[in-house]
Amino acid sequence: MSAGKRRREDLKPLIEEVFAESGRTYGYRRVHAALGRMGIEVDDELVRALMRDLGLTPVQVKRRRGLTSRTRRPARSRTGGPRLHR
């Protein structure tokens, strides 16, 4: 086995580990950055290709939206002041 092929095989478990720890949400850019923080120098395109080979596709996290708007202002009366029922 060539040195390049061995390196690719050594990187696959690390990429799978980082991807799993992220909750399957990291794409190749974040996985590449995480490997860099671990001290592993690797090209981002190699990470992209290995993730494609492994079938690792990040899930899209949907942001929750509230049902009410926080920007609503109280209704105003004809006089211009706020409606205050006493």
Buried (B, 14 or more C-beta within 10 A) or exposed (E): EEEEEEEBEEBBEBBBBBBEEBEEEBBBEBBBBBBEEEEBEBEBEBBBEBBEEEEBEBEEEEEEEEEEEEEEEEEEEEEEEEEEEE
